[in-house]
Structures are given as structure tokens and as C-alpha cells.
Amino acid sequence: MHVTNKPILLVEDDKVDVMTILRALKEIHVANPVVNMENGEAALEYLADDSHERPCIILLDLNMPIMNGIEFLQKMKADARFRRIPVVVLTTSEEQQDKVNSFELGVAGYMAKPVDYRRFVEMIRSIDMYWTISEMP
């Protein structure tokens, strides 16, 4: 997603979705390393560890055990160190309130996970194209 090859933080507990996202990123030739955390708590610990490079983007599922995506966003966006990292929500949630809460918490995008793999690739491609041409401060 970025020439600097910063990691992409994928916060997703569903192994099938993780594999699908990794496959889609590989297919569109995104070379950034992907770090997968299975819940919001683990993702916050990863971000807080200064030995890890800051991710260029966070791909976030909402429905996860221990700490869900909305709880993760609340904590992450309250921390000045992480506030500016763009977050794109990838979810199966049909809840309108999840969408409202996500945007109120400053997400950069909100996308429903397509069931069809080809559509999944196109969704990942659209995220990649946007973040590749988007100028970060």
C-alpha cells in the first residue's frame, strides 16, 4: 500500500477471512508485510510496543472476541500516538449503528466483506489504490 513497506495491521479473528485478505493482497501485488492480531486487545498491545514499526493502515473487523472493533477504535483513537493511523473497517455487520459508531470514531472507510472472492479482491484493490495515491501528512 505504501512504497515505504510499512506493515498493514489486520485485526481479524476469522482464519478464513485472514487467508482471503492475504491472498487478495498478494494477488494485487501489495508487498507490505501483514501483521494479524485476533482481537482489539492484542492489536493495542502490538501498537503500544515501540519495537514494532507503526502500520501504514489498519484493516479492522468489528465482530471479535475479548475486545471488539468498536472498543478497539475507542481506545486507539483516544491515544495521541495512534490517532492518525488510518483505519478501514471490513465487516459482515449489517448494523447501521456499527457504521455510525465507526465514523464517529474517525474511521477512514467502512466496507462490507463480500462473500464472492473476486469482489473481495476488488474491494482490497480499491483500498490499496486509495491509500497509494492518498498523501499522508
C-alpha positions in Angstrom: 0.0 0.0 0.0 3.0 2.3 0.5 6.4 2.3 -1.0 8.0 2.5 2.4 6.7 -1.0 3.0 5.3 -0.2 6.5 3.2 -3.1 7.9 -0.5 -3.4 7.4 -2.2 -4.3 10.7 -5.0 -6.7 10.2 -7.3 -7.1 13.2 -9.3 -10.1 12.4 -10.2 -13.3 14.2 -11.7 -15.3 11.4 -8.9 -17.5 9.9 -10.8 -17.9 6.5 -11.1 -14.1 6.2 -7.4 -13.6 7.1 -6.4 -16.1 4.4 -8.7 -14.4 1.9 -7.3 -11.0 2.6 -3.7 -12.2 2.5 -4.5 -13.9 -0.8 -6.2 -10.8 -2.2 -3.2 -8.6 -1.2 -0.8 -11.0 -2.8 -2.9 -11.1 -6.0 -2.8 -7.3 -6.4 1.0 -7.3 -5.6 0.9 -5.4 -2.3 4.3 -6.1 -0.8 3.7 -4.6 2.7 4.1 -7.2 5.5 0.8 -8.0 7.1 0.6 -8.4 10.9 -2.5 -10.2 12.0 -3.9 -9.8 15.5 -7.0 -11.8 16.6 -8.7 -9.1 18.7 -8.6 -5.5 19.7 -6.7 -6.1 22.9 -3.8 -7.9 21.1 -3.8 -5.1 18.4 -3.5 -2.4 21.1 -0.6 -4.3 22.7 1.1 -4.5 19.3 0.7 -0.8 18.7 2.0 0.1 22.1 5.2 -2.0 21.6 7.8 0.5 20.4 9.9 -2.2 18.9 7.2 -2.6 16.2 7.0 -0.3 13.2 3.8 1.8 13.1 1.4 0.3 10.5 0.5 2.4 7.4 -3.1 1.3 7.7 -5.3 -0.9 10.0 -7.8 -3.2 8.5 -10.3 -3.9 11.3 -13.1 -6.4 11.8 -15.8 -5.4 14.2 -17.1 -8.8 15.5 -14.3 -10.3 17.6 -13.9 -11.9 21.0 -12.3 -10.2 24.0 -12.3 -6.7 22.6 -14.4 -5.9 19.5 -13.7 -3.4 16.8 -15.7 -0.5 18.3 -14.0 -0.9 21.7 -10.6 -1.1 19.9 -11.4 2.1 18.0 -12.4 3.9 21.1 -9.1 3.1 22.8 -6.9 3.6 19.8 -8.4 6.9 18.8 -8.1 8.2 22.4 -4.3 7.6 22.2 -2.5 10.5 20.5 0.3 8.1 19.4 -2.1 6.1 17.2 -4.9 8.5 16.4 -3.6 9.4 12.9 -3.2 5.8 11.7 -6.0 5.3 9.1 -8.5 2.5 9.9 -10.7 0.8 7.4 -13.4 -1.4 8.8 -14.1 -4.6 6.9 -17.1 -6.3 8.4 -20.0 -8.6 7.9 -22.0 -6.5 10.3 -25.3 -5.2 8.9 -25.8 -3.0 12.0 -26.3 0.6 11.0 -25.2 1.7 14.5 -21.9 0.0 13.9 -21.4 2.2 10.8 -22.4 5.3 12.7 -20.2 4.5 15.7 -17.2 3.7 13.4 -17.4 7.0 11.5 -17.9 8.9 14.8 -14.7 7.3 16.0 -12.9 8.6 12.9 -12.5 5.6 10.6 -11.2 6.3 7.1 -13.6 3.8 5.5 -16.2 1.2 6.1 -16.8 -1.8 3.8 -18.9 -4.9 3.9 -17.0 -8.1 3.4 -18.1 -9.6 0.1 -18.8 -13.3 0.1 -17.5 -13.6 -3.5 -13.7 -13.8 -3.7 -13.5 -11.7 -6.9 -15.4 -8.9 -5.2 -13.1 -9.3 -2.2 -10.1 -8.7 -4.4 -11.7 -5.6 -6.0 -12.5 -4.3 -2.5 -8.9 -4.7 -1.4 -7.7 -3.2 -4.7 -9.9 -0.1 -4.1 -8.4 0.3 -0.6 -4.9 -0.1 -2.0 -5.4 2.4 -4.8 -6.8 4.9 -2.4 -4.0 4.6 0.1 -1.4 4.5 -2.6 -2.5 7.8 -4.0 -3.6 9.4 -0.7 -1.0 11.7 0.7 -0.2 11.1 4.3 0.8 14.1 6.5 
